[in-house]
């Protein structure tokens, strides 16, 4: 069974735990948080990659002796953790209005997550601290907002450090599974790095394809990184970007698009995405999580191709995405 369809069923169960208007608020959560224009869309129509909401299923191959009910609880806990974290992130970032009903639904998701995590652990002693992960997300979101809206200079090291801290709630369920499976510290750390690598690979890619939309509200990491790269002598000295003279790429207005394309930041972000996917694949394979390993390897290959295209033809990724959207709308309007 498709793991995302499994998530849809579990989330429907979560929605059913509410009564009255809150049940509808929970059901419409993908729409309320701005992930879809369809108020009735399930989560499986929002995310195309299973690892986002169903990472425990992809790592389960490394823990073949676990009962199915434990895996189900871990999957449910992970989905709720990620959904709640995305809701908190959007509220903290001012992208979504924090209505009382929305806060109650997110609070319910957090409480159900914690209950499920305890079930996965089965009473095993663990340093797992969901509340600390929640604080990590909020602190990292605040730091991100301060940096991006304050237009402070930022480098890749800081960008990735903040992005990893924002992933903290999404690491909880797989960490609980590792405890339940009896993983030692070294093996548990390797699993965390594999899952984090997959999450970071997706984050970098998303920040590339969404950078212009994010720039409209001053939240684009690509723009922030480009401001630093704009001061890097080797790029300016080369005189050409993507086969075009640098002066023509930047243009007289010096717009965000001109600067981002001129500094090749998108190609660098895609190369970093490839690195994280490759690392995730290698670690997952060593652990026996073959499903995650295969998926991450495929993504690494895709990122390698896109990074090369973007490096030789600035703006390639965004143009290709726009063309694909146009083709779907024109050639298959009912999709």
C-alpha positions in Angstrom: 0.0 0.0 0.0 1.2 3.5 -0.8 2.4 4.9 2.5 0.9 8.4 1.8 -2.5 6.8 1.4 -1.9 5.1 4.8 -1.2 8.6 6.2 -4.5 9.9 4.7 -6.4 7.1 6.6 -4.6 7.9 9.9 -5.1 11.6 9.5 -8.8 11.0 8.9 -8.8 9.1 12.2 -7.2 12.1 13.8 -9.8 14.4 12.4 -12.5 12.1 13.8 -11.2 12.7 17.3 -12.6 16.2 17.1 -16.3 17.2 17.2 -18.3 20.1 15.7 -16.4 22.8 13.8 -13.0 21.6 14.9 -13.4 18.4 12.9 -13.8 20.4 9.7 -10.9 22.7 10.8 -8.7 19.6 11.1 -9.9 18.1 7.7 -9.2 21.4 5.9 -5.7 21.7 7.5 -3.7 21.3 4.2 -5.8 24.2 2.7 -5.6 26.4 5.8 -1.9 26.1 5.9 -1.6 27.1 2.3 -0.3 23.9 0.8 -3.2 23.5 -1.6 -6.0 25.5 -3.2 -8.5 22.7 -2.8 -10.2 22.7 0.7 -10.9 19.0 0.4 -7.4 17.8 -0.7 -5.9 15.0 1.4 -2.2 15.1 2.4 -1.3 12.5 -0.3 -2.2 15.2 -2.9 0.0 17.8 -1.2 3.3 15.9 -1.0 4.6 13.7 -3.7 7.5 12.2 -1.8 6.7 9.5 0.8 9.7 10.4 3.0 8.0 13.7 4.0 5.1 12.2 5.9 6.0 8.6 5.9 9.7 8.3 6.7 9.2 5.4 9.2 7.9 3.2 6.5 11.0 3.9 4.3 13.4 3.0 7.1 11.4 -0.1 8.4 13.6 -2.4 6.3 16.4 -1.8 8.8 14.1 -3.1 11.6 12.3 -6.2 10.1 11.3 -7.7 13.5 9.1 -4.7 14.6 5.4 -5.5 14.8 3.2 -3.8 12.3 1.2 -1.9 15.0 4.4 -0.3 16.2 5.3 0.8 12.7 1.8 2.1 12.3 2.1 4.2 15.5 5.5 5.5 14.4 4.1 6.5 11.0 1.1 8.2 12.6 3.4 10.0 15.1 5.8 11.1 12.3 3.0 12.4 10.1 1.4 14.4 12.9 4.9 15.7 14.0 5.7 17.0 10.5 2.2 18.5 9.9 2.2 20.2 13.3 5.7 21.5 12.7 4.8 23.0 9.3 1.8 24.6 10.9 3.9 26.2 13.7 6.5 27.3 11.2 3.8 29.1 9.1 2.3 30.7 12.1 5.6 31.9 13.5 6.6 33.2 10.1 3.4 35.1 9.7 2.2 33.2 6.7 -0.9 31.9 8.4 -3.3 33.5 10.8 -3.2 31.7 14.2 -6.9 31.4 14.9 -8.0 29.7 18.1 -9.4 26.8 16.2 -6.2 26.3 14.2 -4.1 26.4 17.4 -6.4 23.8 19.0 -6.0 21.4 16.1 -2.3 21.8 16.1 -2.2 21.3 19.9 -4.3 18.2 19.4 -1.8 16.9 16.8 1.1 17.5 19.2 -0.6 15.7 22.1 -1.5 12.7 19.9 2.0 12.6 18.5 3.5 12.4 22.0 1.0 9.6 23.0 2.0 7.6 19.9 5.7 8.1 20.5 5.2 6.7 24.0 3.5 3.7 22.5 6.3 3.2 20.0 8.9 3.3 22.8 6.9 0.7 24.8 8.3 1.9 28.1 12.0 1.7 27.0 14.2 4.3 28.6 15.3 7.1 26.2 16.6 10.6 26.1 13.9 11.4 23.5 12.5 14.8 24.3 9.6 16.0 22.0 9.2 19.3 23.9 12.9 20.0 23.2 12.4 19.3 19.5 9.4 21.7 19.5 11.5 24.4 21.1 14.3 23.8 18.6 11.8 24.4 15.7 10.5 27.6 17.2 14.0 29.0 18.0 15.3 28.1 14.5 12.2 29.7 12.9 12.8 32.9 14.9 16.5 32.9 13.9 15.6 32.4 10.3 13.1 35.2 10.3 15.6 37.5 12.0 18.2 36.7 9.4 16.1 36.9 6.3 13.9 39.9 7.2 16.8 41.7 8.7 18.8 41.0 5.5 21.8 39.9 7.5 24.7 38.2 5.6 24.5 34.4 5.7 26.6 31.5 4.3 25.7 27.9 3.5 26.9 26.7 6.9 24.5 28.9 8.8 21.7 28.2 6.3 22.0 24.4 6.7 22.4 24.6 10.4 19.1 26.5 10.8 17.4 24.2 8.3 18.5 21.1 10.3 17.3 22.6 13.6 13.8 23.1 11.9 13.7 19.4 11.1 13.9 18.4 14.8 10.3 17.3 15.2 10.6 15.2 12.1 13.4 13.1 13.6 11.3 12.0 16.6 9.4 9.0 15.3 12.4 7.3 13.6 14.4 7.9 16.7 11.7 6.2 18.7 11.7 3.3 16.3 15.5 2.9 16.7 15.0 2.7 20.5 12.3 0.1 20.1 14.4 -1.9 17.7 17.3 -2.0 20.2 19.7 0.2 18.1 22.9 1.2 19.9 24.0 4.8 20.0 26.2 4.5 16.8 23.5 2.8 14.7 20.8 5.2 16.0 23.0 8.1 15.0 23.5 6.7 11.6 19.7 6.3 11.1 19.2 9.9 12.2 21.8 11.1 9.7 20.2 9.1 6.9 16.7 10.6 7.6 18.2 14.1 8.1 20.0 13.7 4.8 16.8 13.0 3.0 15.0 15.9 4.7 17.8 18.3 3.9 18.0 17.2 0.3 14.3 18.0 -0.1 14.6 21.2 1.8 17.4 22.5 -0.4 15.5 21.5 -3.6 12.3 23.2 -2.3 14.2 26.3 -1.5 15.4 26.4 -5.1 12.1 25.9 -6.8 10.2 28.2 -4.5 12.8 30.9 -4.2 11.0 33.6 -6.2 7.8 33.1 -4.4 9.6 33.2 -1.1 11.5 36.4 -2.2 8.2 38.2 -2.6 7.8 38.1 1.2 11.5 38.5 2.0 12.0 34.9 3.0 14.2 33.5 0.3 17.4 31.8 1.3 18.6 31.9 -2.3 18.5 35.7 -2.3 20.3 35.9 1.1 23.0 33.5 -0.1 23.3 35.4 -3.4 24.0 38.6 -1.6 27.1 37.0 0.0 28.1 35.3 -3.2 27.8 38.6 -5.1 30.9 39.7 -3.2 32.9 36.6 -4.2 35.7 37.7 -6.6 36.0 34.5 -8.7 32.4 34.9 -10.0 32.9 38.5 -11.0 36.3 37.8 -12.5 35.0 35.2 -14.7 32.8 37.7 -16.5 30.3 35.1 -17.7 27.5 33.1 -16.1 25.7 30.3 -17.8 27.3 31.3 -21.2 26.1 35.0 -20.9 28.2 38.0 -20.1 27.8 38.9 -16.4 26.8 42.5 -17.0 23.9 41.3 -19.2 22.8 38.7 -16.6 22.7 41.2 -13.8 21.1 43.9 -15.9 20.7 47.5 -15.1 18.1 47.1 -12.4 20.1 44.6 -10.4 16.9 42.7 -9.5 16.8 39.6 -7.2 16.5 37.3 -10.1 19.5 38.9 -11.8 21.6 38.6 -8.7 20.6 35.0 -7.9 21.2 33.8 -11.4 24.5 35.7 -11.8 26.0 34.2 -8.6 25.1 30.6 -9.5 23.6 30.1 -6.0 20.8 27.9 -7.2 23.3 25.5 -8.8 25.2 25.4 -5.5 22.1 24.7 -3.5 21.2 21.8 -5.9 24.7 20.4 -5.6 24.3 20.5 -1.8 21.0 18.8 -2.2 22.7 16.0 -4.2 25.3 15.7 -1.5 22.7 15.2 1.2 20.7 12.7 -0.8 23.8 10.7 -1.7 24.8 10.7 2.0 21.3 9.5 3.0 21.4 6.8 0.4 24.8 5.5 1.5 23.9 5.4 5.2 20.4 3.9 4.6 21.9 1.1 2.5 24.5 0.3 5.2 21.6 0.1 7.7 19.5 -2.2 5.5 16.9 0.5 4.9 16.8 -0.4 1.2 13.6 1.5 0.3 15.0 4.8 1.6 18.4 4.1 0.0 16.9 3.5 -3.4 14.7 6.6 -3.2 17.6 8.9 -2.0 19.9 7.5 -4.7 17.4 8.4 -7.4 17.0 11.9 -6.0 20.7 12.3 -5.8 21.0 11.4 -9.5 18.2 13.9 -10.4 19.8 16.7 -8.4 23.2 16.1 -10.1 21.5 16.5 -13.5 19.6 19.7 -12.4 22.7 21.2 -10.8 24.7 20.7 -14.0 21.9 22.2 -16.1 21.5 25.2 -13.7 25.2 25.8 -13.6 25.5 26.0 -17.4 22.1 27.8 -17.9 21.1 30.0 -15.1 17.4 29.8 -14.3 17.0 26.4 -15.9 15.2 24.7 -13.0 12.6 27.4 -12.6 11.9 27.6 -16.3 11.6 23.8 -16.5 9.2 23.8 -13.6 7.1 26.6 -15.1 7.0 24.8 -18.4 5.9 21.5 -16.7 3.1 23.4 -14.9 2.0 25.0 -18.2 2.0 21.6 -20.0 -0.1 20.0 -17.3 -2.6 22.8 -17.4 -2.8 22.8 -21.3 -2.4 19.2 -22.1 -4.2 17.6 -19.2 -6.5 20.3 -17.7 -8.5 17.7 -15.7 -5.5 16.5 -13.8 
